Amino acid sequence: MPPLVDPVPGGRTGDHARAHALAHELSAQGVRGIVLAYVDTAGICRVKTVPCQRLQSAVAWGVGMSPVFDTFLANDAIVRTDVLGSPDGDLRLYPDLDRLVVLAAQPGWAWAPVDRITQEGDRHPGCSRTFLRRIVADAEARHGLTFKAGIEIEWSLGRAAAPGDEFAPATTAPAYGATRQIELSDYTADLLAAFEKQEVPVAQLHPEYAPGQFELSTGALDPVAAADQSVLVRQTIRAVSHKYGLRASFSPAVTERGVGNGGHLHLSVWRHGVNLHSGGEGRYGMTGEAESFVAGLLTRLPALTAVTAPSPASYLRLKPSQWAGVFTAWGRETRETAIRIVTGTSGHQSQDANLEVKPVDLAANPYLALGCVIAAGLDGIASATPLPEEVVDDPARLIPDEAVARGVRRLPTSLSHAVDAFREDEMLRAALGPVLADAVVAVREGETASVADLDDAGVATAYRWKY
């Protein structure tokens, strides 16, 4: 794993020569431009592009972009905090050369995630990638802990020729069915080819439950690389879909009813190369620290949903008995609890054991989501929070008194309720820092206000093609 370090004005030692060589190499491969990508507070990937010949300059001095984008909404309206949202100021976008990749589905283009620093050379307090990198680096420095993470990608394929912004499923074949895979065989084969060329380790690609829906799972990486990979995977899916006359939606709710698109997080905690979710004396082989990590997540899940389910459309998806995980409960391989404990197959537990956080969708900024989930889990470890009793089957089936006795609560049913919980969570806001925490609140409140007059169908339509 490359060192988790900040960019500096003028470039780090060796950056100039490396960027110069990369630019020549990319040009020889027919690459003409480089996409510089980051994700804003609303979960939208924003970009600038530079010609290959400008890569050396970008690595040394960055590329300018206004800090106003930290308070953009999904509809491109702008809200404000006491620090962000004005027309003043500038930031510098610094591409991460360790993550630069030639885009297989966009001939002539390469792609790289960026960190954002101020003109004075300081970390931008609103940069979510920098936030996640700091959380990960601090966990290793202070606690000797590292992480492996993966983000599931679900998307719904519509026909681009459908009128207006309507959703016409690209296939109406049965869920998980062979017919659906056959109908889009060339499309999915081209996806796999693109990921292979981009060295994205695909674990699974299969038809999913909802009409026109597919899911892709990738191999586990360190959290920053996993978040980068999530952004790159979606860029690739959009590009391949476009070539086939299709339109990909990663919205939590493409329509107002039915199962939506999730973005479940998989995470495992490690120390000195040992997986803390396996081989311990706790439940299902978890160590005491792994149990407390899960307990920390459960404690803060209501507030976390303001980050992991950040769109009004998210709450059309977060419904009981739809495998969305809408209760503060955990269980081994229980797909209705918010935290699913994955023990792995016999013989592979030491590598595969992990936890899955289910109330997450792809409207979430992956850097914010992973950073806040890790911060909540670390707080559980620091507090030695005890893990409550496991819940089996569907928590919705518990009678109210039993649910209360077992600490099983329904997660927020609206974005405004999630924001209320987030406001009250001092630990999460402190982890983010005041600038980023205030941006989260302002953007979520702006999203809520922007659809205040819409019914569920209107909300689904408003966000259908935003993510």
N, C-alpha and C positions, 0 to 999 in steps of 0.2 A: 504494500500500500504506500503511495507517495506521501511524503510528509505533509501534515496539515498546517500550512503556513500561509500568512497573508501576503498579497502582492505589495510591492513597494514602488514608489515613483522612481523612474530610471531603470527599473527591472532588477531582478535578483541575479546573483552571479551565474553566468552561463546562459541566461535567458536570451540575450541578444543573438549569440551565435546559434542557439537552438532554433529560435524563431526564423532567422535568416535561412538556415538549412531546410527547415520545414516548408517555408514559402516556396523555395525552389523545387522541393520534392512534390508539393501539392500542384504547382504549376505544370510540372512534367506529367502529372496524372490527369491533366485537363481541368483541374479545379480553378475556378476564377474568383469565387467569393467565399467568405467565411461568415456564417450566421453566429452572432454573439447573443446568447440566450440567457434570460433569467425569468423567474416567476414572481409576479407581483403579489401584494397582500390578498387580492381577490381571487388568486389562483389562475390568472391568465398568464400564459407565456408571452413575454414581450421581447422583441429582438431589435438589434441593429446589425447591419452587415458591413463588412469592409472587403476591398479587393485583397487577394493574396499578398500583393506587394506591400500592403500596409500592416501585415501581421507583426513585423518587428517593431513598428511604431506603437501598435496597440499594446504589445507586451511591455514596452518600456514606459509609455505615458498614458495608456488607457484611451478609451473612446468616450466622448462626452454624452451624457444623458441627464435629463432633468430629474431631480428627486420627487417631482410631482406625481410620478407614476406609482409611488408607494400608496397613494390614496385614490387611485383610479378604481372605479367600480367595473363590474363585468360589462356594463353597457357603455363604458368610456366616460361616464359622468365623473366629476371630481368632487370629493369631499375634503374636509380640512381637519387638522388637529392644530394644537398650538405651535407645532414645529413644521409639519408637512402640509402640502397641498397648495402652496403659493407658487407664483410663477418665478420666484427667485431661486438662485443657486444652480449648481452643477455638480455632477458626480462623474467619476471615471470608471468605465467598465474595463476590467482586466480579464482577458481570456485565460483559462486554465489549460496550458499546453498538454498536461498529462491526460486530459479528457478529450482532446481534439480528435475528431473522427471524420473521415470522408463519408458523405451521405450517399448511400447506395441507390436510394430511390429518387434522388435529386441530382442528376448529373450536373457537374460544374460547381457543386457546393460542398463545403465542409461545415462542421458545426462544433461549437465549443461553449460550455457554460462559463459564466463570468462571476467574479466577485466585484463588488462595488465599494470604492473607497472615495473619500473626499478629495478635493483639490489640494488640501494640505497633507494628504497622505495617511489620514486616519481611517480606521474602519468606519464604514457608514452604518450607524445604529439601526437603520431600517433594512439592511441587507439580510435576507433570510438564509442565504447560503453561508454567509459568514457566521450567522447565529448558530447554525447546525454544526459548522466546523469547530466553533468555540466550545459548544456543549460536549462534543466528542473528545476534543483535546483535553478539556478539563477533567472529564471522567477518567481518562487514562492517567493523567498526571496526578490526580488526587486519590484515586481509588484503585488504580491498576486495572481498570475495566475497559474492554473493547467490545464492539458490537458487530453482528452480521445482520443485514436487513434486506428485505425484498418487498416490493410493492406490486400487488396484483393489478393487472390492467384489464378492465372490462369496457367494452364499447358496443354501441348499437350501430349497425350499418344500414343507412338509408340510400335510396336512389337519388342521385343528384338532379335528375330530371323531374322530380316531384315538384308540383307547383308551389311557389312561394317558399315558406319555411316549413312546409308539411313534412312529416316523417312517413315515408313509405318503405317498409322493411325490405332489405335486399333479398331476403329469403323468408319464407313463411313455413319452412319445414320444421319438424318437431324439435324440441329442446334436446340438446346433446346428441342429436340424431345424425346418422350417417348421410342422410339425404342433404342436410344442410352443408355438411363438409364437402360433399360431391359437387353441389351446385356452385360453390365458391372455391373449388379446388385450385384453380390457377391463381386466384387472388391470394389464398393462404400460402401457397407454395412460393409465390413471389415475396410475401412477407418474410418467410423463413430464410429465403435466399438473401434478402436485404440485411436481416439481422446477423446472418453468418458472416457476410462481408464486413459488417460493422463490429464484429466480435462481441455481439450481445449474446450471452449464454441463455438460450431459451430452454426452459424446463418442460413447458406444456403449451399447446395452442389448441383450443377446442371450441365447438359451439357451446353456447351457454343457454340459460333458461328463457329469457325474454325474446320476443320476436326480433330476428336479425342480430342477435347478440352473440359476441364472441369473447373469449378470455385468453389472456396470455400471461404466463408466469415466467419470471427470469431467475437466474441463479442469485444467491445471496452475496452481497458485497458489503464493504464498510458503508455506514449510513450516508455519507456525502456522495459517494459513487452511486449508491442505490437511488438517491433522489435525482442525481444527474441522469441516470439510466432511464428513470421513469419519464423524464421530459423528452429524452432522445427517442424512446420507444414510441411515444405519442406523435412526435414529429414524423417518424417513419410511417406509422400507420396512416396518418393523414395523407402523406404523399402517395403511398401505394393505392390507397382508396381512390384518390383523385384520378389516377391513371385508369382505373376501371369504371369511371363514371359513377362512383359511389361517394357517399358522404359519411364520415365517422363522427359520432357523437359520444363524448365521454361524460355527458351531463348525468347527474345522479338520477334524474327522472326525465326521460325522453317524452313520455306521456304522463298524464296525471294519475293513471292507475297502473297496477301491476308492479313487477319487480324492476328496480332500476339498476344502474351501473355502480358497482362498488369499486373501491381501491384499497382493499384490505392490506394492512401492514403486517409483515412477518418480521420478528425481531428475536434475537438471542443475545445473551450477555455472556462474555468470556473473560477469563483471567488466566494469563500465562498459557494460552492455547487450550484451556480446558473450558468446555461448555457448562455453564452453571445450571442449565436446565436438564442435565442428565447426570446420573451417577451419584446424586446426593441422597440424603436421608429423608427428605421431605416427600410430599405427595408426588407420585408419578416420576420419582427420581430427581425432583428439583432440589437444589440446595436451599438453605435458609434464606440466602440473599435473593435467589431467584423467586422464592415465594413472596418475599417482601417487595420485590420489584413489581410483581403482578398486583399485590395488594395496593401499592402506591398508585398504579394505574386505575384500579377500581375506585379508589377514593376520589380521584380527580376527573373521572370520566364526564360528569355533567359539564364541567368547565372546559374540558378538552374538546367537546363537540363544537365549540365555537371556532376551533381551529381545524378539526378533522372533518367536520360537516358544515362548511362555511357559507353555503348558499341557501336561499329560501327553497330551492328545488331539492336540497338534501332531505328536507323533512317530509317530502312526498315519498321518499324512499324509506326513511326510518320508521317502518311500521312493524308491529309485532307479528310473529309467525311468518316472516318472509326472509329469514336467515340474515337479517340486517344487524342483529345483535343490539337490541334497544333496551336492555336491562343491565344494571350493574351486577353482573354475575359472571362466574367463570366455570368452565367444565372441560373435561378431557374429550376432545373431538366433538364438542357440543356446538353445533353451528347456530344455535339461537342465543347463546350467551355472548356478551360483548367481548369477553376474552376467551378464546379457544386455546387450550393447551394441546400442542402437537408433540407427541412423544417420539414419533418416527418409527420406522419399521425395525423389527428385531435385527440386531447386528449393525444398525446404523444410528442408534439413538444418540451416541456421543457427538455425532456430526449434525444430525437432522433435527433434534429436539429444539423447539422454539415456541413462541407464543404468537397468536394472531389477534390483532385488534380489528374488530369487524365494523364498528360504526365510523368508517372512513370512506370517503368517496373521492373522485378525481377532480372535484372542484377545489379540493384542498391544495394549498401550496405544499409540495412534498417535503421541503426543507423545514417549514414551520411545523408540519405534522410530526415528522420524525424527531425534531428537536424537542418539542413539547412532550411527546410520549416518553422520550428518554429522560427528560428532566423530572417528570412525574414518577417514573420508576426509580430513579436515583434517590428521590426524596423518600420513597417507601423504604429503600435500603437504609438510608441515613437514620430514619425513625424506627427501624426494625418493625415496621407495620405488620401485624399478623394477618395471614391470609384467611378469609372466612371459609365457611363450609362450601364445598362444591355444589353446584346445581346441575341436575341431570334433566334431560328432556327439555321442554319449552317452559321458560320462566313465566310466560303468560298464563300457564295453567295453575300457578300457585294461587291459593286463596289469599286475599289481601292481608289478613292477620299473619299468615305464615311468611309472606313476602317481607313484611315489616320486621318480623322477628329475625329474619335471616339477612337483613340489610339489602334486600333486592329492591332497587328503585328503578322506575321508568326514567330513561334519559329524556332531556328536553324535547318537547314536541314541536317547537318552533325555534327559529334562529334568534328571535328576541329573548326567549327563555334561556337559550344557551349563552347569550351575551351577558345576561344577568348573572349566571353562575360564574362566568369568566371574570366579571368585575369583582366578584367576591373572593376569587382565588389569588391571594397575595403571592404565593410561591410561583405560580405560572407567570404572572405578570412580572415578577422580579427576574425570572429566568430570561424572559424576552427583553427586558429593559423597557423603560418608560416610552421611548419613541416608537418601538415596534408594537408594544402592547396597546398604546393609544391608537395606532394605525389599525390594528385588528378590530378594536371596538368601533372606530369611526366608519370603516369600510363595511362591517357587518350591519351597523345601523343604517348606512346608506343603502345597502342592498334591500333591507327590510322595507324602507320607505319607498324605494323605487317600484315595488310591486304591491304596495298596500291596497290598491284598488282592484287587484286581479283575483279571480278565483283560481282553483288549482290548475285548471286547464290553461289559463293565462300564464301562470307561473311556469309551467312546464314549457310552454311555447317561448316565453321570454328567455329561457336559459338553454333551450334545446341545442343550439349550435355555438354556444359561447365557449365551451370547454373542450 
